[in-house]
Amino acid sequence: MAQNHSTNLEKIFIYAVLFIAVGAAGIIIIKNILPKKSTVREIAVKIEGNVKKPGTYYIPYGTSRFEVLRVSGISSNSDINNLDVLALAQDGENIQVGTLSKNVTVKSNAATPFVGNAAAINFFTGKLAVIRGGAAITAKPSMSLKPDDKLICDAGSMAEIKLGDGSIVDLRKNSELTIKALYSTNAVGELVLNFDLSKGSLWSFIKPLPENMRCFFSTPHMVAEIKGTEISISVDGTKSSVSVTKGFVFASKEGADQGINVTEGQTAVVYADPDKEVSVGPSADVEVFAADEKKFNDEKNKYLVTSEVKRILYLGLPDYYMVLEINPSQPVVNILRVDPTTSVADWVEGINELGKVYLYGGIGLVTSLVERIADRKIDHYMVHERNDVVEFIDNMGGVSVILDKSSAEHLKMSPGLQKLDGLNAILFMAPGKEGRGSSMERQNQVLQALMKSLSEKKTVFSVPLAGKLIAKVDTDIDVNYLLGWNQTFESRENWAINFSAIIK
């Protein structure tokens, strides 16, 4: 491992950023908090052009251009396509940011939720019947569903459908549901979801939909349009009802042009009798399906935690992009490394590389594009700032890796198996003169060691530890979810960890 600049480069993984505006000249100092022995020098970098805070920045040597640009503030029409944002900023450098002819825009093919598998059976109990093309087919967990498929639950069965964007439809006992449309395009270019409940009842959570997408649940008496909500729908021979737990629904009689808004805590009833008006009132306090649903959810969660494949997008800013695909039924963890220089021109106008997307659209846009690059639905995300990686590894109890001669000399340790704390792990993983490829191999070794520690139960997990691990991470994963996945690791032996080729 090259020693010439990597020591300084890696030590900035442990800095906290403090911005101080100085005078009218717009000079900004980025202060770093480093270990007492650190002697990282500051360099001056000037940012000019179309940024929110142009000026001169004093930064620790080893800071990337990405980090400086993030501080200076990228506008929606900033042009950084000609910049290598992942490169280190140089002392005395003058970074010029241009202006695009129009704002960065997401193309229509990336403006809707990624739906690699439009709909699938997530879980079911009892005997679930699936009718396709007029014939019954065997229902299986994870089985893909198609338009015109009909699902029938008898008195002893319930089923859950998972849609491509993560939305859920739970079909209750003695119910029949037909899938009318799965992300099909209507006459005005909108994507449409449409489900027909002909008998019984269902519960559904539909994620908020973009403006160019519509979702409908219909019954023999009613059409309910959803825009992101939690609902229950039931139907019998004389009426249909929709109860809204969260969000709102527009409900109307079948074939009618006018309808009524149903808001949180309300239930609308639509009658088969054409002379009866749609009625709206408060939802019942007691849910008659509560006992059935609790039992169903308990069985489902027990099954999914040991069977369901989950994909987590991990970002170690500015340039570590990976998708962790955890398959407890194998058991295997597939780690897909995504090169930050991958082109995103197919989905975004105004940005040429994935590694620049975060500066414009944050983790939301990055997730959407990684799903399309990797052709995989992302369930959760984690974003680590450089200075938090050290604490993360320390909270995990360190990491054991094999040091070659060069790495050992760089870390002032003996070659062979060594346990590294957070700081030394960062120094070990960071790029030197040999380039990004060797650095990624070392990152893989550290990640593999952390996974192995979990699978072999060398890391004692607890609620406080889980809280520490995610406290300084931008993530949509909560403590209970993290503890659940640790139990999954502990419940399986001999986890395999596979690293894929880098996508570019």
C-alpha positions as CSV (number, residue, x, y, z in Angstrom):
1,M,0.0,0.0,0.0
2,A,1.3,3.4,-0.9
3,Q,2.3,5.4,2.1
4,N,3.2,8.7,0.4
5,H,-0.2,10.4,0.7
6,S,-2.6,7.7,2.0
7,T,-1.9,8.3,5.7
8,N,-3.1,11.9,5.3
9,L,-5.9,10.8,2.9
10,E,-7.4,8.3,5.3
11,K,-7.1,10.3,8.5
12,I,-9.8,12.7,7.2
13,F,-12.3,9.9,7.7
14,I,-12.3,11.2,11.3
15,Y,-13.1,14.8,10.8
16,A,-16.1,16.9,11.8
17,V,-16.9,19.8,9.5
18,L,-17.3,23.3,10.8
19,F,-18.1,26.1,8.3
20,I,-17.1,29.7,9.2
21,A,-17.7,32.5,6.8
22,V,-14.9,35.1,7.0
23,G,-15.4,38.6,5.6
24,A,-16.9,39.8,2.4
25,A,-14.4,37.8,0.3
26,G,-16.3,34.6,1.0
27,I,-13.4,32.7,2.5
28,I,-14.6,29.6,4.3
29,I,-12.6,27.4,6.7
30,I,-13.4,23.7,7.1
31,K,-12.0,22.7,10.5
32,N,-11.1,19.1,11.2
33,I,-11.1,17.2,14.4
34,L,-8.4,14.6,14.3
35,P,-6.6,12.3,16.7
36,K,-4.1,14.1,18.8
37,K,-1.1,12.7,16.9
38,S,-2.5,13.9,13.6
39,T,-0.6,16.5,11.6
40,V,-2.9,16.8,8.6
41,R,-2.1,20.1,6.8
42,E,-4.7,22.4,5.4
43,I,-4.9,23.4,1.7
44,A,-6.7,26.2,0.0
45,V,-9.3,25.5,-2.7
46,K,-11.3,28.1,-4.6
47,I,-14.8,27.4,-5.9
48,E,-16.1,29.7,-8.5
49,G,-19.2,29.7,-10.8
50,N,-22.7,28.4,-10.3
51,V,-22.6,27.3,-6.6
52,K,-24.6,28.7,-3.7
53,K,-21.5,29.6,-1.6
54,P,-18.5,30.5,-3.9
55,G,-15.2,31.4,-2.3
56,T,-12.0,30.0,-1.0
57,Y,-12.2,26.9,1.3
58,Y,-9.4,25.9,3.7
59,I,-9.7,22.1,4.0
60,P,-7.7,19.1,5.3
61,Y,-5.4,17.7,2.7
62,G,-7.0,14.5,1.4
63,T,-10.6,16.0,1.1
64,S,-12.3,15.1,-2.1
65,R,-13.8,17.6,-4.5
66,F,-17.1,16.0,-3.8
67,E,-16.9,17.1,-0.2
68,V,-15.9,20.6,-1.1
69,L,-18.7,20.9,-3.7
70,R,-21.2,19.6,-1.2
71,V,-20.3,22.4,1.2
72,S,-20.3,25.1,-1.4
73,G,-23.8,24.0,-2.5
74,I,-24.8,22.6,-5.9
75,S,-27.7,24.3,-7.6
76,S,-30.3,22.5,-9.8
77,N,-28.6,23.9,-12.9
78,S,-25.0,23.5,-11.8
79,D,-22.8,21.8,-14.4
80,I,-20.1,19.6,-12.9
81,N,-20.0,17.0,-15.8
82,N,-16.5,17.9,-16.7
83,L,-15.2,17.5,-13.1
84,D,-13.8,14.4,-11.5
85,V,-15.6,15.0,-8.2
86,L,-14.1,11.9,-6.6
87,A,-10.5,13.1,-7.0
88,L,-8.7,14.8,-4.2
89,A,-8.8,18.5,-4.1
90,Q,-5.3,20.1,-4.6
91,D,-3.7,23.0,-2.9
92,G,-4.3,26.2,-4.8
93,E,-6.8,24.5,-7.1
94,N,-9.5,26.7,-8.7
95,I,-12.7,24.6,-9.4
96,Q,-15.0,26.1,-12.0
97,V,-18.6,25.1,-11.9
98,G,-20.6,25.8,-15.0
99,T,-24.3,26.4,-15.7
100,L,-26.6,23.9,-17.6
101,S,-29.0,25.2,-20.2
102,K,-31.8,23.9,-18.0
103,N,-32.2,22.3,-14.6
104,V,-31.3,18.7,-14.0
105,T,-34.4,16.6,-14.7
106,V,-35.3,13.0,-14.2
107,K,-36.5,11.3,-17.4
108,S,-39.9,9.7,-17.5
109,N,-38.5,6.2,-17.4
110,A,-37.1,6.9,-13.9
111,A,-39.8,9.1,-12.6
112,T,-41.9,6.2,-11.3
113,P,-41.1,3.6,-8.6
114,F,-38.9,0.8,-9.8
115,V,-40.9,-2.4,-10.3
116,G,-38.5,-5.2,-11.2
117,N,-41.2,-7.7,-10.1
118,A,-44.6,-5.9,-10.5
119,A,-46.4,-8.1,-8.0
120,A,-45.7,-11.4,-6.2
121,I,-47.2,-13.6,-3.5
122,N,-45.3,-12.5,-0.4
123,F,-46.9,-15.0,2.0
124,F,-50.0,-17.0,2.5
125,T,-51.6,-19.4,5.0
126,G,-54.0,-22.3,4.3
127,K,-55.0,-23.1,0.7
128,L,-54.7,-20.2,-1.6
129,A,-56.1,-20.6,-5.1
130,V,-54.6,-18.7,-8.1
131,I,-56.6,-18.7,-11.3
132,R,-54.6,-17.8,-14.5
133,G,-56.1,-18.1,-18.0
134,G,-59.1,-19.9,-16.6
135,A,-57.0,-22.7,-14.9
136,A,-55.8,-23.1,-11.4
137,I,-52.1,-23.0,-10.8
138,T,-50.1,-23.9,-7.6
139,A,-49.6,-20.9,-5.4
140,K,-46.0,-20.5,-4.0
141,P,-44.3,-17.8,-1.9
142,S,-42.5,-15.3,-4.1
143,M,-44.5,-16.4,-7.2
144,S,-44.9,-13.6,-9.7
145,L,-48.4,-12.5,-10.4
146,K,-49.8,-11.2,-13.7
147,P,-52.7,-9.0,-14.9
148,D,-56.0,-11.0,-14.9
149,D,-54.7,-13.4,-12.2
150,K,-57.4,-14.1,-9.7
151,L,-56.6,-15.0,-6.0
152,I,-59.2,-16.9,-3.9
153,C,-58.9,-17.3,-0.1
154,D,-61.2,-19.8,1.5
155,A,-62.3,-19.9,5.2
156,G,-58.9,-21.1,6.3
157,S,-56.6,-19.0,4.2
158,M,-55.2,-15.4,4.0
159,A,-52.6,-14.0,1.5
160,E,-50.3,-11.1,1.1
161,I,-49.3,-9.5,-2.3
162,K,-46.2,-7.4,-2.5
163,L,-46.1,-4.9,-5.3
164,G,-43.0,-3.7,-7.1
165,D,-42.7,-0.5,-5.1
166,G,-43.0,-2.3,-1.8
167,S,-46.8,-1.6,-1.4
168,I,-48.8,-4.4,0.3
169,V,-52.3,-5.9,-0.3
170,D,-53.5,-8.4,2.2
171,L,-56.5,-10.6,1.1
172,R,-58.6,-11.9,4.0
173,K,-60.5,-15.1,4.5
174,N,-63.4,-15.9,2.2
175,S,-62.3,-13.3,-0.3
176,E,-61.7,-13.1,-4.1
177,L,-59.4,-10.5,-5.8
178,T,-58.6,-10.1,-9.5
179,I,-55.6,-8.1,-10.7
180,K,-56.9,-5.9,-13.5
181,A,-53.7,-3.8,-14.2
182,L,-50.1,-3.8,-13.0
183,Y,-48.3,-0.6,-13.9
184,S,-50.0,-0.5,-17.3
185,T,-50.0,2.7,-19.3
186,N,-53.4,4.4,-19.9
187,A,-54.4,6.7,-22.8
188,V,-52.8,9.8,-21.3
189,G,-49.5,8.1,-20.4
190,E,-50.2,7.4,-16.7
191,L,-49.2,4.2,-15.0
192,V,-52.1,2.3,-13.5
193,L,-52.7,-0.2,-10.8
194,N,-56.1,-1.7,-10.6
195,F,-57.5,-4.4,-8.3
196,D,-61.1,-5.8,-8.3
197,L,-62.4,-7.2,-5.0
198,S,-65.5,-9.3,-6.0
199,K,-66.0,-10.9,-2.6
200,G,-64.9,-10.6,1.0
201,S,-62.4,-8.0,2.3
202,L,-58.8,-6.8,2.1
203,W,-56.3,-4.5,3.9
204,S,-53.8,-2.5,1.9
205,F,-50.9,-0.1,2.4
206,I,-50.1,1.8,-0.8
207,K,-47.0,3.9,-0.8
208,P,-47.3,7.5,-1.9
209,L,-47.5,7.6,-5.7
210,P,-46.0,10.1,-8.1
211,E,-48.3,12.4,-10.1
212,N,-48.1,10.3,-13.2
213,M,-49.4,7.1,-11.5
214,R,-52.8,6.0,-10.3
215,C,-54.1,3.2,-8.2
216,F,-57.7,1.9,-8.0
217,F,-59.6,-0.7,-6.0
218,S,-63.0,-1.6,-7.3
219,T,-65.9,-3.7,-6.2
220,P,-69.3,-4.5,-7.8
221,H,-70.6,-1.3,-6.3
222,M,-67.6,1.1,-5.8
223,V,-64.4,2.5,-7.2
224,A,-61.8,3.8,-4.7
225,E,-58.8,5.7,-6.0
226,I,-55.7,5.7,-3.8
227,K,-52.8,8.2,-3.7
228,G,-50.8,6.6,-1.0
229,T,-52.7,5.4,2.1
230,E,-53.7,2.6,4.4
231,I,-57.2,1.2,3.9
232,S,-59.6,-1.7,4.5
233,I,-62.2,-2.6,1.9
234,S,-65.1,-5.1,2.2
235,V,-67.9,-6.1,0.0
236,D,-71.1,-8.2,0.3
237,G,-74.2,-8.6,-1.8
238,T,-75.8,-5.2,-0.8
239,K,-72.9,-2.8,-0.2
240,S,-69.2,-2.1,-0.3
241,S,-67.2,-0.1,2.2
242,V,-63.8,1.5,2.4
243,S,-62.2,2.6,5.7
244,V,-59.2,4.9,5.7
245,T,-56.6,4.5,8.5
246,K,-54.1,6.9,6.9
247,G,-54.2,9.3,4.0
248,F,-57.3,9.7,1.9
249,V,-59.4,8.0,-0.8
250,F,-61.7,9.2,-3.5
251,A,-64.7,6.8,-3.5
252,S,-67.5,6.8,-6.0
253,K,-70.3,4.5,-7.2
254,E,-69.4,2.1,-10.0
255,G,-69.9,4.0,-13.2
256,A,-70.5,7.4,-11.6
257,D,-68.6,10.5,-12.5
258,Q,-68.9,12.1,-9.0
259,G,-67.7,10.8,-5.7
260,I,-66.6,11.8,-2.2
261,N,-63.3,12.2,-0.4
262,V,-62.8,9.8,2.5
263,T,-60.2,11.0,5.0
264,E,-58.3,9.4,7.9
265,G,-60.5,7.8,10.5
266,Q,-63.6,7.7,8.2
267,T,-65.5,4.9,6.4
268,A,-67.5,5.3,3.2
269,V,-70.3,2.9,2.4
270,V,-71.6,2.5,-1.2
271,Y,-74.8,0.6,-1.6
272,A,-76.0,-1.6,-4.5
273,D,-79.3,0.2,-4.3
274,P,-79.0,3.0,-6.8
275,D,-81.4,5.2,-4.8
276,K,-79.2,5.1,-1.7
277,E,-76.5,7.8,-1.5
278,V,-72.9,7.2,-0.5
279,S,-72.6,7.5,3.3
280,V,-69.5,8.7,5.2
281,G,-68.9,8.4,9.0
282,P,-66.3,7.6,11.6
283,S,-64.7,4.2,11.3
284,A,-65.5,1.6,13.9
285,D,-63.2,1.5,16.9
286,V,-63.0,-2.3,17.0
287,E,-61.7,-4.1,14.0
288,V,-63.5,-7.4,13.5
289,F,-60.5,-8.8,11.7
290,A,-57.9,-7.9,14.3
291,A,-57.5,-11.4,15.7
292,D,-57.1,-13.1,12.3
293,E,-54.7,-10.4,11.2
294,K,-52.5,-10.6,14.3
295,K,-52.1,-14.4,13.9
296,F,-51.5,-14.0,10.1
297,N,-48.9,-11.2,10.7
298,D,-47.1,-13.2,13.4
299,E,-46.8,-16.2,11.1
300,K,-45.8,-14.0,8.2
301,N,-43.0,-12.2,10.1
302,K,-41.7,-15.5,11.4
303,Y,-41.5,-16.8,7.9
304,L,-40.1,-13.7,6.2
305,V,-37.3,-13.2,8.7
306,T,-35.9,-16.6,7.7
307,S,-36.9,-16.6,4.1
308,E,-37.3,-13.2,2.5
309,V,-34.5,-11.7,0.4
310,K,-33.7,-8.1,1.5
311,R,-31.6,-5.6,-0.4
312,I,-29.9,-2.7,1.3
313,L,-28.1,0.1,-0.5
314,Y,-25.0,1.2,1.4
315,L,-23.3,4.5,0.6
316,G,-20.0,5.4,2.2
317,L,-19.7,8.9,0.9
318,P,-18.3,10.0,-1.4
319,D,-17.4,6.9,-3.4
320,Y,-18.4,3.5,-1.8
321,Y,-21.6,2.2,-3.4
322,M,-22.8,-1.3,-2.7
323,V,-26.0,-3.3,-2.6
324,L,-26.2,-5.9,0.1
325,E,-28.6,-8.7,-0.9
326,I,-29.3,-10.9,2.2
327,N,-30.9,-14.3,1.5
328,P,-31.5,-16.1,4.8
329,S,-32.9,-19.2,3.2
330,Q,-29.6,-20.1,1.4
331,P,-27.9,-18.6,3.6
332,V,-25.9,-16.1,1.6
333,V,-25.1,-12.4,1.4
334,N,-24.4,-11.2,-2.1
335,I,-22.6,-7.9,-2.3
336,L,-22.8,-5.9,-5.5
337,R,-20.3,-3.1,-5.9
338,V,-21.5,-0.3,-8.1
339,D,-18.9,1.9,-9.6
340,P,-19.7,5.6,-8.9
341,T,-18.5,6.5,-12.4
342,T,-21.3,4.5,-13.9
343,S,-23.3,6.6,-16.5
344,V,-26.8,7.7,-15.5
345,A,-27.5,9.5,-18.8
346,D,-30.3,7.0,-19.6
347,W,-32.4,8.2,-16.7
348,V,-31.3,11.8,-15.9
349,E,-30.6,14.9,-18.0
350,G,-27.8,17.1,-16.8
351,I,-25.8,14.5,-14.8
352,N,-23.4,12.1,-16.4
353,E,-22.2,9.9,-13.5
354,L,-23.8,8.1,-10.5
355,G,-21.2,9.6,-8.1
356,K,-22.5,13.1,-8.7
357,V,-26.2,12.3,-8.3
358,Y,-26.2,12.7,-4.4
359,L,-25.1,16.3,-4.7
360,Y,-28.4,17.1,-6.6
361,G,-31.0,14.6,-5.4
362,G,-29.7,13.0,-2.2
363,I,-30.3,9.3,-1.3
364,G,-33.8,9.2,-2.9
365,L,-32.6,9.8,-6.4
366,V,-29.5,7.7,-5.9
367,T,-31.6,4.8,-4.8
368,S,-33.9,5.1,-7.8
369,L,-31.0,5.1,-10.2
370,V,-29.1,2.2,-8.5
371,E,-32.3,0.1,-8.7
372,R,-32.2,0.6,-12.5
373,I,-28.5,0.1,-12.9
374,A,-28.5,-3.1,-10.8
375,D,-32.0,-4.2,-11.9
376,R,-32.9,-4.9,-8.3
377,K,-35.5,-3.4,-6.0
378,I,-33.9,-1.7,-3.0
379,D,-35.7,-2.2,0.3
380,H,-33.6,0.0,2.6
381,Y,-30.7,2.3,2.6
382,M,-27.8,3.4,4.8
383,V,-25.6,6.4,4.2
384,H,-22.4,6.8,6.2
385,E,-20.3,10.0,6.4
386,R,-16.6,9.3,6.4
387,N,-16.1,10.5,10.0
388,D,-18.8,8.1,11.3
389,V,-17.3,4.9,9.7
390,V,-14.6,4.8,12.4
391,E,-17.1,4.8,15.3
392,F,-19.3,2.2,13.5
393,I,-16.5,-0.3,13.2
394,D,-15.4,0.4,16.9
395,N,-19.0,-0.3,18.0
396,M,-18.9,-3.6,16.1
397,G,-15.8,-4.5,18.2
398,G,-13.3,-3.9,15.5
399,V,-12.5,-6.1,12.5
400,S,-10.0,-8.9,11.8
401,V,-8.3,-8.9,8.5
402,I,-5.1,-10.3,6.9
403,L,-2.4,-7.7,6.3
404,D,0.0,-8.1,3.5
405,K,3.6,-6.7,3.9
406,S,2.7,-3.3,2.4
407,S,-0.4,-2.9,4.5
408,A,1.4,-4.0,7.6
409,E,4.2,-1.5,7.0
410,H,1.7,1.3,6.4
411,L,-0.2,0.5,9.7
412,K,3.0,-0.2,11.6
413,M,1.8,-3.7,12.4
414,S,3.0,-7.2,11.7
415,P,1.9,-9.0,8.6
416,G,-0.8,-11.7,9.0
417,L,-4.1,-11.7,10.8
418,Q,-4.7,-8.6,12.8
419,K,-7.7,-7.0,14.6
420,L,-8.1,-3.4,13.5
421,D,-10.0,-0.7,15.3
422,G,-12.1,1.8,13.3
423,L,-9.3,4.2,12.5
424,N,-6.9,1.5,11.3
425,A,-9.6,-0.2,9.3
426,I,-10.2,3.1,7.5
427,L,-6.5,3.5,6.8
428,F,-6.4,-0.1,5.6
429,M,-9.3,0.3,3.2
430,A,-8.3,3.7,1.7
431,P,-6.9,4.1,-1.8
432,G,-3.2,4.8,-2.3
433,K,-1.0,5.0,-5.4
434,E,-2.2,1.6,-6.7
435,G,-5.6,3.0,-7.4
436,R,-9.3,2.3,-6.7
437,G,-9.4,-1.4,-7.6
438,S,-7.0,-2.5,-4.8
439,S,-8.8,-0.3,-2.4
440,M,-12.1,-1.9,-3.2
441,E,-10.6,-5.4,-2.7
442,R,-9.6,-4.3,0.8
443,Q,-13.0,-2.8,1.5
444,N,-14.5,-6.2,0.5
445,Q,-12.2,-7.9,3.0
446,V,-13.3,-5.6,5.8
447,L,-17.0,-6.0,4.9
448,Q,-16.6,-9.8,4.7
449,A,-15.0,-9.9,8.1
450,L,-17.8,-7.8,9.7
451,M,-20.4,-10.2,8.1
452,K,-18.5,-13.2,9.4
453,S,-18.4,-11.7,12.9
454,L,-22.1,-11.5,12.9
455,S,-22.7,-14.9,11.4
456,E,-20.3,-16.6,13.9
457,K,-21.9,-14.7,16.8
458,K,-18.7,-13.0,17.7
459,T,-20.5,-9.7,18.0
460,V,-22.8,-9.5,21.0
461,F,-25.9,-7.6,19.8
462,S,-28.2,-5.7,22.1
463,V,-30.7,-2.8,21.8
464,P,-28.1,-0.2,23.0
465,L,-25.6,-1.5,20.4
466,A,-28.1,-1.5,17.6
467,G,-29.0,2.0,18.6
468,K,-25.3,3.1,18.5
469,L,-24.8,1.4,15.1
470,I,-27.6,3.5,13.4
471,A,-27.5,6.6,15.5
472,K,-25.1,8.4,13.1
473,V,-26.2,6.8,9.9
474,D,-28.8,8.2,7.6
475,T,-31.1,5.2,7.2
476,D,-34.7,4.1,7.1
477,I,-33.8,1.0,9.2
478,D,-34.9,1.1,12.9
479,V,-33.4,-0.6,15.9
480,N,-36.0,-3.4,16.0
481,Y,-35.4,-4.2,12.3
482,L,-31.7,-4.4,12.9
483,L,-32.1,-6.7,15.8
484,G,-34.4,-8.9,13.7
485,W,-31.7,-9.3,11.1
486,N,-29.1,-10.1,13.7
487,Q,-31.4,-12.9,14.9
488,T,-31.5,-14.1,11.3
489,F,-27.8,-14.3,11.2
490,E,-27.6,-16.1,14.5
491,S,-30.3,-18.6,13.3
492,R,-28.2,-19.8,10.3
493,E,-24.8,-21.4,10.2
494,N,-22.1,-21.1,7.5
495,W,-23.2,-17.9,5.8
496,A,-21.6,-17.5,2.4
497,I,-20.5,-14.0,1.2
498,N,-20.2,-13.4,-2.5
499,F,-18.8,-10.3,-4.1
500,S,-20.0,-9.5,-7.6
501,A,-18.1,-7.8,-10.4
502,I,-18.3,-4.0,-10.3
503,I,-21.0,-2.6,-12.5
504,K,-19.9,0.2,-14.8
